[in-house]
Amino acid sequence: MTRMPPEPDSPLLRNLLLLPRMLRRSGVTVSLDQTLRFARALEWLDISNRAQVFHAARALLVTRQETLRLFETVFNSFWRLCSDGGRPLARRPPPAPRHDPQPRKTFDVATYMAYKARRFDPEIEVADRSGTASDEEVLRHKDFSEMTPEELATLRRLIREMQWRASERRTRRRISAARGDQVDLRRILRKVARTGHLPLRPPWRRRKVKPRPLVLLADVSGSMEKYSRLVLQFFFSVRHSLTDVECFTFGTRLSRITDQLAIKNVDLAIDEASREVSDWAGGTRIGECLGAFNRRWARRVLRRGAVVLIVSDGWERGDTGRLAAEIRFLHHRCHRLIWLNPLAGKRAYRPRVGGMSAALPFVDDFLPVHDLHSLEQLARHLQALPRRSAVPVHQRQSRLQ
């Protein structure tokens, strides 16, 4: 028989929802959705039966095997706290306010467990994490260069789970559509040849919309060594989320790593890409590398309005004049040029180094890429790029003169 659900403000419901709060204060992650499912499940249970409540709570409130032992200890404390001779405290009416003149103290499960502990009870270290943020939230705003190896492992998983979408462009090819800007004459002629009559509603055609190609260039010189492997992890995530992506690295020479990052195993893909790069953690010649890209690869990969992302701190040991000329040419050939600088996330940073100051006038977007939050902002920015370039064509041509 289905039990009637308890009232929202009833003492019964407050006592039963004490268990999720005790688990959260003990360090077990319990979401609001789990708490609601547990409250709904109690409608079908005999809440005076300890076994039924225990198994329902363990199935709905525990998601990790390593927290089962802690859950059992907290549940035992909860059941002793909420029962009196086998009868739940919620069965009795709550005391009147005048009978409780002292202010109520916040329940501390660690203190209660220490008070009720017996000699044969196992020792469990309980940490009160009720006022702390989740690990993922802390990592979202922590600089890549300040992370521990354990945090970096968690960060790689979060980057791998990110979904990327590129902005769209209108192609020259036209497709059939319910609404369009051009009458589909071929479909009309086919209709007339088949039926002998003109269609009552003319069919339409519109220009097909496709995602823009994406070209990624990463600086793997010595000054970027702290970020290089994470940048390759970011490239791997983008490469497996979009269809038309080209990936390159540069330091003292240009290397194409698109085929290496196509491997589905992320660790194997990054290891293969690292073997392909011979100038890892070496010097920096951004101008020469961009010149090699413009001569050899620009015509192949910058077709159909590609978006170019350069990840670099802008430290240039070569000729800054050549860097300005090459990035000006690159800016002319692509739809949009985005420069990602891991140092731009610091408040005191100013783009005054020779390479960065020479390239900045020809950059459409100058964005930081120093933590997970900046990567999430970049994903939203790529998806919301306008269909037209930020700089008109005649202004781009005047820049080349």
N, C-alpha and C positions, 0 to 999 in steps of 0.2 A: 504494500500500500504506500502511496506517495505521501510524504510528510509535508505539512504546510511550511513554507519558508518562514524563518523568524523575521520579526520586524526589524527595520534598519537600525533603530536605536535601542533594541532590546539588550539587556545584560547578557543574554545567552549568546548573541552574535558577537558582542564585544569580548567575552571570555574565549570564544572559539577562535577569533582572529588575533588573540594574543600570541598564538603559536607562530604565525609568520613574522610578527615583530621580534619575538625572541630569537628566531633563526637569523634574521637580518643582523641583529646586534651581536650574534655569535660569529658572524663572518660568512654565513651561507647566503648566497645571492637568491633572493625570492622576488620575482617581479609582481607588479600589480595584476597582471593577467593570471598568474598562477594563484594569487590570493583569491581572485574572483571565482576561478574554477573550483578551488577548495571549498569556498562558501556555498556554491551551487551543489557540490557533491554531498554536503552535509544534509541536504534536504532528503536524501535517499537512505541515510544511515540512522542507526540507533546510536545517538550521541552519548548514551550512557555505557555503550560497549567499547571498552578500551581498544580491543583488537581491530574493530572496524575503523575507528578514527585513526589509529596508528597506520594501518595499511593505506588508507586513503591519503593521509598526509604525506607518507613516504612516496607514493606514486605521483602526486601532483606538485609537491613542493621541493623535491630533491631531483637535481638533474645531473649531478656528478657523483661517481662512485666513491671518491675519496672523502666526501662529506657525510657518508652514511653513518659512520660511527659517531660523529658529532651530532647528527640529527637524532639518533637514539638517545643520547644523553640529554639533549635539550627537551625532547618529547617526554622523557621520564620526569624531568623537573616540571614541565608544563602540566602534566597529568596530576602530579602530587600537589601542585599549586592550585589547580582548579577542581579538586575533588575533596570531599569530606565524608569519610565513611562510605565511599562508593557512590555518593550522590553529588552531582555537579553543583558548584556554587551558584550557577545561573538559575537553578530551580528555586532558590530562595529570593525573596524580594530584596532589592538593594536597600541599604540603610539610609535613613533620612539624613539630610545635610547637617542637621544639628548634632547628630551622633558622631560626626567626623569633623571636629573643628580644626584639626591640624592639617596643614597643606599636604597633599599627596606627593610622595617622592617618586621620581622616575624609576621604573623597574630596571634593575641592572642584573642580567642573568648571570654574569660572572660572580657577583657578590652573593647572589642567592645560591648558586651551585657550591661555592666555597662554604657557605653556612650550613647547607644540608648534606655536605659530603660525608661519606663514611669511610672506614678504613679500607674496605675491600673495593671501593670504587676506583676505576682506572683514572690516572691523571691525564687531563686533556688541556692543552693550552688554548685558551679562548681569547680572541682579540675583538675588541669593540670597534667595529667599522661603520657604525651608524652614521657618523658625520663625515665620512670620507667619500671621495668621488671614485667611480669605477676606474679600473686600470686603463680601459680604452679611452676614457675621457681625459685622463692625465696624459696619455701618449699623444692625443690629438693636438696638444699645444706644446709639446716638448721638442726642442731642437734635435735634429738628427745627430749632430755631433756630440750631444751630451747623454746619449742613451747607452744603457748597459747592454751586454750581449743578449740577455734574456728579453729586454725590451725591444731590441732590434729584431729578434725572432718573431715576436708578436706583431711588430710593425710590418714585417714582410708578409705575414699572413693577411693583415688588413689591406695592404696595397694590392695583393693578389686577388682579393675579393671585390675590389672596386670595379664598377662598370663605367666604361667611357663611351661617349657619343660625340661625333664630330658635327660641326655645323653643316647645313645642306646647301646645295647650289642647284640652279636650274640648268639642265643640259639642253642641247640643241634638238635632241630627239623628242618627238611628241608621241603621246599615248592617248588612248581613248579615255574619256572621263564624262561624268554626268554633267559637269559644268566646265567650260573652258573658254578660250579666247579665239578659237578657230573652228569652223565647220569641218567635219570629217567627210570630205567628198567621196573618198573611196568607199566608205560604209554606205553612203547614199546610193552610189552606183550599184553596189552589190545588192542592196535592198530592191532597187528598181528592176534589176535583171532577174531577181528571184521571184518577185511578186507582181511586177508591172505597175506598181504604184509608188508615189513618193511617201516617205514616212511622215506621220503627223507631227512628230517632234524631231527636229534635226539632231543628229549625233554630233558631239563636240570632241575636240582634241585639246590637250594642254601639254606644256613642256614637262618632261620628266624631271623629278627631283631626286638627287643622289647625294650621299655624304661626300664631303670634300676629302681629297687625299691629305695625309698627314706625314710630314718629314721631321724626324727627331735627330738632333745633333747634340752629343754630350761631350763635355770637356773632361778628359780623364788624366789631366796633368797632375803634378805633385800637389798643387794648391787645392785641388778638388778631391784628393785621395779619401778624405773622410766621408764624402758623399757619393763617390763613383759607383760603388756596388748597389746602393739604394737607388741611384738613378737608373741603373740597368734593370733593377726590379720594377721600377716604374715603366720603363720602356717595354718590358715583357708583358706587363698588365695591359698596356695600350695596344701592343701588337696582337694580343689574343682577344681583344674586345672589338677591334675594328678590322675591316677587310683590306683597306688600301693604306698601309703604313710602311715607311722606309726608315731604318735606323742606322745612324752613323756615330762614330766616336772620333775625337781628334785631340791631339796633344802637339806632337811635332810632325805627325802625318795623319792622313785621313784613312779610316777603316770602315768598311761597310759590314754590319753585323745583323742584317735583316734575316738572312737564312739561319744563322745560329739561334736567334731568338724565336724562330718558328718551332723549335723543339718544345713539346708539351710539358716536359718536366722542367720546372723552373730552375732548380739547382744545376742540372746538366746543361740547360740553355745558357745560363750565366757563365758557367765554367768554359763552355765552348767559345762564347763571345770573348772571354778574357784571354784565351789562347790566341784568338785572331788578332787582338790588339797588341802590337809589339812595343808601343810607347807608353805603356801604363805607368802612371806616377812619374812621368818624365818632365820635360820642358814644355813650354807653351808658345806655339806660333799660330795664333788664331787666323791671322791674315793669310798666311800661306795655305793653311788647311781649307779655309773658305774659298781661296782661289782654285785649289784642286777640285773642290766640290762644284764650283761654277763651271769649270772647263769640262769636267768628265761626267757629272751626274745631273746638273741642273736641267738640261733639256729632257732627260728621261723622267725624272721624278717630280718636277715642278709643273707638270701638265695639269690641265683641268682645274686651275685655281687652287693649288695646294696651300696648306697652312704650314709654316715652318716654326718649330720650337727649338731654340738654342739654350742649352743648360750650361752655364759657365759663370765664373766669378769675375770675368773680364780682365784677368791679369795677363798682359801681353808682353812677351819678351822680344818680339820682332818689331817690324816697322808699323807704327800706328796709322801712318798715312795709307799704307796698303790695306790695312784692316778696314779703314773707312771706305776705300774705293770698292773692296770686294763686298762688303755688307750693303753698300748702296746698290750694287748690281743685283745682289740677292733680293733686296727689298723690291726692286723693280720687277723681278720675275715671278714672285710669289703673290698670293692673294693677301696674306697677312703674316707679319714677322713678329714673333713673340719671344722675348728674352727672359729666361728664368734664372734668377740669381739667388743662391742660397744665403748670401750675406745681406740681401735686401730686407730680410725679416728683422734685422736688428735696428733699434731706434737710432743709434748713433751713426749708422752707415750712410755714406754719401758717395754717389758714383763719380769719384774724382780721379780714379786711376786712368792711365793713358788709354788702355784698350776699351774700357767701359765708356769713357767720355767720348771717344771717337765713334763708337757704334751707336750710342744712344739717339742721336738725331734721326737715324734711319730705322728705329724700332717702333712698331705700332703699339705694343703693350710691354711694359717692364714690370714683372711680377716676382714676388718672393717664392721660393720653394725650399723651405727650411723645416717644415713639420707636416704632419698629416692633414691638418686643417687647411694649409695652403694648397695641398694637392686636391682636396675636395673643392676648394674655390676655383682651382684651375679647371677641373672637370665641368663645373657649371659654366665657366667662362667660354670654354671651347664649344659647348652645346648652344650657347646664346650668341655666337658671333654673327654679325650682320651678313647678308648675302653679298653686299657690295663692299669693296675695300674701303678702309678708313681714309686713304689718300687717293684723290682722283687720278685718272690716267695721265692727263696733261701735266699735272704737278710732278708725277713720277718721271716723266720724260724730261722735264726741265731740270730735275735733279741730276740727271746723267750728263747734262751739257756742261 
